Amino acid sequence: MATRVGMEVSIAAAEAIKQANVDVVAAYPITPQTHIVEHLSELVNNGELDAEFIPVESEHSAMSVCTGSSAVGARSFTCTASQGLALMSEIVYITASLRLPILMLLANRTLSSPLSIWNDHSDVMSVRDCGWIQVFVENGQEVYDHVFLGYRIAEDHNCLLPFMVNLDGFVLTHVIEPVELLDQEIVDRYLPPYQPLYTLHPDHPVTMGAFATPALYTETKKAQAEALTDAMPTILKGWQEFGELTGRYYHPVEQYQTEDAKIVLVTQGSLGETASIAIDTLREKGEPVGLVKIRLWRPFPFEEFREAVAGAELVVVMDRAISYGGPGGPLASEVRSALYPQAEHPRVVNFIAGIAGRDVAPDDFVQMIRQARERPGEWYEIYGVRE
């Protein structure tokens, strides 16, 4: 059913793309996603993957190619990072509006300037509202699994939305981890061949992305917003059926030691595993702390999040991006929005940490929790700034 091997996470991701039997790969190399597309080019060149590999001249072109190929019914894939996402962002928004089920792996890397190749979440937060389904993963196994999950969910005719998987650059892309590779028979059982609902074809003309006057534009955007919100049942179904096949179940909000927690730490991405060590340390000292990890970023799981922090008196949110001129980080803003309708809700404190790959160790999480507990009010702080 599965073979457990040690391999670089980028290579595991490329192997999953091969097993998903994609038709088109269009990508432009940018650190730290390069190993994914390099390995895919080898697989295509060696005849292990029967797909068109298109080495485009820019990330803008990569998403443009995928938009065209998906529109004619091809299972399409791309990946990028940082400035590459910024360059392709024009087409990222168009793709979502056209309801094209493209899969993108985003190897999260900080946006310039100053120039940095290291990891944080400023790139994905720049397209937070682009209309894609967006998830965060913590380790190589989750990266591998979410290739199949992404296509299964995105291509469902009840969904038909592009799917973005956020994996931390270098922290995940360049490390070797144990990954269970599924047998092809299991993959084929879970992920059937893509059957598009509408395609561009000269014999059967359809219109995609036509000009809309002010009299029509608002209604199209309302329909798009509702489509993303209404994708939640399809996402949950995709995770559930994958769990039934593999024993690995995923949820919009993952919880760790939250049953009786009065203080809850909230994270996104690979640092959730580091944070769990801090939770264990504090639990051993008798402190009622827990961890909530936001896996599903869009559509945001409001109900699941509220349930996860029910009973908490203090919520400590760790962001890895700055909302310039705003009240802290984008994740904390979303958390406050989720809790606002409640008459009584926990105090929310926001730390911004791990910017451009700066280390965040278990003891740093311990310090954040202690500072948040000792200082009154709701506030935010960029953690670890040197004087």
N, C-alpha and C positions, 0 to 999 in steps of 0.2 A: 504493500500500500504506500509506503514512504521509505526513503533512504536518507539516513542522517549523515551529513557530511560537513566538513569544515571548509568554508570558502568565503572569499571577500563578498560583502553584501552587494556591491555593484554587479558582480558576476552572477550572484543568485538572482538578482532582479532581471538581468538579461536572459537568464535561463528560463525564468517564468514567462517573459515575453515570448520566447520561442515556443514554450509549451502552450501558450494562449493562441498560437497559430495566427499571429498578426499578418496582415496583408501588406502594410506600408509602414516603414520607419523613416521619419524625416527628422533630422537633428543637426545641430551645429555644436561643436565641442566647446565646453566652458567648464572650468574647474568649479566644483568637484564632481560633476556628473559624467565626465568624459569616459571613465572606464565602462559605464553602462553601454554607451553607443559604440565604443570601440569593440567591445565583445560582440555586440549585435552585428556589426559589420563583418566580423570574422565568421559568425554563424551563417550569415547569408552567403559570404564568399565560399565557404566550405560546403555549401549545399545542405546544411543542417536545418536551415530555416528558409522556406520558400516564400520570400517576401521581396518587395521592392525596397531597397535601401537607398535613400536619396540624400546625398551629402550637400545640403543647401548652403547658400552663401551667408545666411544670417538666421538668427532665431525668429525674426519676423517672418522670414520665408519658410522656416520649419513649420510654424503653426499655420501659415497660409496653405502649404502643401497638404497638411493633415486635414484642414478644413475642406479642401477640394476632394481629397480621397475619401473622406468619411461621407461627404455628400453624395458620392456615387456608389456608396455601399461597401467600402473597404474598411476592415478593422484596422484602425490607425493608432500609431503610438509616437510620442515624442517625450523628451525630457530636457530640462534646462536648470538654470540657477541664476539668482541674483540679477546682474545687469542683462543677462539673456532674457529673463522673464520681463524685465522692464522694457526691453526692445520689442518683445512679441506681444506686449499687453494689449495693443490695439486689436489684434486678431483674437486674443483670449476672450475679450468681451463679445466679439462677433460670434465666435464659436458657440458660446453659451446661448446667445439669442437665437441661433439657428437650430438649437436642440440637437447637436451632433455629439454622439457618445465617444469622444476621443479620450484616451487615457494619457495622462502626463505624470511622470515622476519628477517632483521638484526637489532637487538636492539643496536644501535650504542653506543660503549663504548671505552674508550681510551686503547691503547696498552701499555703494560708494557715495560720497567720499568722506574721509580719506579712503584710498583703495585698500581693500581687505579681501582675502580669499576665504576667511574663516566663517564659522557657522553662527547665525542667529536667525530670527524669524522676520526680519524686516522685509525680505522679498515677498513672502506670501501675504504679509499684512498689507502690502501695497495693492494687492488684488483681492482683498477680503470680500468685496462686494461685486465680484465679476460675474456671479451667477453659476459657478461650478460647484458641484459637490466637492467638499474638501475634508480630508482626514489627516490626522497625524499618527505616525507609527513610532514605536519605541526601539525596535530591534530588527535584526535581519530577517527573522521568521515572519514578522508582521509585514515587512516590505514585500517579501516573496508572496505571501498569501494575498495581499491586497492588489496584486496585479490581476489575479483571477476574480477577486471580489469586485474590483473596479469595473471590469468589463461586464461581468454578470449584472451588476446593478445598473450601470449606465445604459446598456443595450436593451434592458427590459422596456417593452412598449408602454408601460405605465410610468416610465421615468424619462428616458431619452435626454440625458444631460451629460455633459463632459465631467470627468472624474479626475481629481488631483490628489495625489498621494505625497504628503510632505515627509521627507526623511532628512534628518540632520546631516549636513555636509561634513565629510571627514569622520565625524563621530560615528556615523553608520556607513557611509559610502566606501570608506577605505579600510575598514576593519574586517578581520576574519572572525566569523562566528559559526557556531553549529546551526545548520538549517536542515529541516526535514523536507526533502524534495519529493513531491507527490508523483506517484506513477501516472503515466500519461492517461491511462484508462480512467483514473479518478478525476483528472482535470477535464477530460472530455465529457464525463458524466455531469460535472458541475457546470461547465461552460460550453454550451452548444455553439455551433457555427452562427455567426452574426446574420440575423434576418432583418434588414432595415425596413422600416415602415414606409418611408418615402425616399426616393433617390432621384438624382438628376440624370435624365436619359433623353436623348433627342426624340425617341419614339413616343415618350410619355412625358411631355413637358410639365414641370412644376416650377413654382416660384419660391426662392429662398432669399430672405434678406432684402426684399424690394424696398423702394422708397416709401416712407410713410409720412403723411401730412400730420399736423398737430391734431386733427380730428380723429386719427387712428392710433397714434403713437402711445398714448396713455394706456389704452386697452391692451396693446401688445405687451407692455411692461408689466401690467397687472397680471396678465396670464403667465408671464415668465416667472414673476415672484411667487405666484401660487404653485406653479409647477415644481419649484425648488422646495417649497414647504411641504408639498404633497408627496415628495419623493421619500419622506421618512419611512412609510410602511415598506416600500421596496427595499430600502437600505437594511431595515431590520430583518426582512425576509431573507435577503442575500446572506447576511451574517449568520442567521439561524440555520439555514440549509447547509452552509459551509461547515458550521460546527457539527452538524449531524453526520457529515461525511468524514471529517478529520479529527473531531474532538477538540478543535480550537474554536472557541466562541468569542466573538467580539461584541462590544457594546458602545453606544454613543458616549457614555461616561463610565470610565473604569474606576473602581473604588478599592482602597486598601486600608484596612483597619479603621473604617469609619463608623462602625456599629454604635459605639458609645462616645464618639469623638466630640469634644467641645471646641477644639481647634482643628480646622481643616486647611491643609495646604493644597493649592491648585496649580497644576503644571500642564504643559503640552510638550510632546516630543520625547526624545531619548532621555532627557534629564529626569523624567519620572522615575526611572529605575534607580538613579542616584538618590533621589529624594526619599525613596522607600527605605534606604539604609538609615537616613536621618530619623524617619518615623520609628523604625525599630529601636534606635538608640534612645529616643525619648520615651517610648513605651516601656522599655526596660527600667526606666526611672519612675514609672508610674504616672506619666503624663498622658492625659486623654487626647492624643492627637491622631489624625488620620490624613489620608492622601486621596485626592480626587484628580483624575487625569482626563482631560478633555480630548477624546479621540475625534469625535465628529465636530468639525468647526462650522461647516455650512451644509445643510441647514443646522442652526444652533439648537442643541437639545435642551430647551428651556425646562420642560417638565422633569426630565431625567436629572438635570443639574439640581433643581430645587429639592428633589427627593434625596439626592446624595448628600446635601449639606443640612438637611432637616435636623434640628437639634443642636447644631453648632452655634457657638456664641461669637466666634472669630473666624473669618475666612482670610487666609493669607495667599494672595495670588502672585505667582512669579511669571512675569512677562519677559520675553526675549526680543522685544521691539519697543521703541518709544513712539507714542502718539504725540508728535511735536505740537506744543501749544494746547494740549489737552490735559486730562486729569491723570495722566500716567501712561499705562500701556493699553493696547487694544483688547487684550483678554480681560483685564480688570474692568474695563468699560462695559464689556459684554456681561460680565458677572454681576456688576451693579445693576445693569438693566434687567437681568433675569430676576434679581431679588427685589427690585423696587416695588412691584405690585403688592408685595406682602406687607401687611400692616406692621408686623414686627419681623425684622430680619437681622442676621448677624452683622457685626461690624466688619468692614472690608478694608484690608491694608494691602498695598501693592508694592512689590519690589521689582525693579527692572534689573536683570542680571544676565551674565553670560553673553554680553554684547560682543560681536566679532570674535567669538570663540574663547573669551576669557573663561578660565576654569571656574566651575561651581562645584565644590566638594560637598560631601554629606554634612560636614561641620558648618558650612555656609548656610545650609538650609536650617540647621539647628539655631544658628544665630539669628536668621530672619524671623523664625517663629518666636524666639525669646524677645527680640526687639518689638515685634508686633504686639506681643502680650503685655509688655511693660509700658508702652506708650499709648496714651488714650487717643480717641478720635479716629477718623478715617483720613488716610494720607498715603502718599507714595514717595518712594525713594529710589534713586539709582544706586544700587548696592555696590559697595567696594570701591568707590571713587577715591583715588589717592589725593591726599592734601598737598 
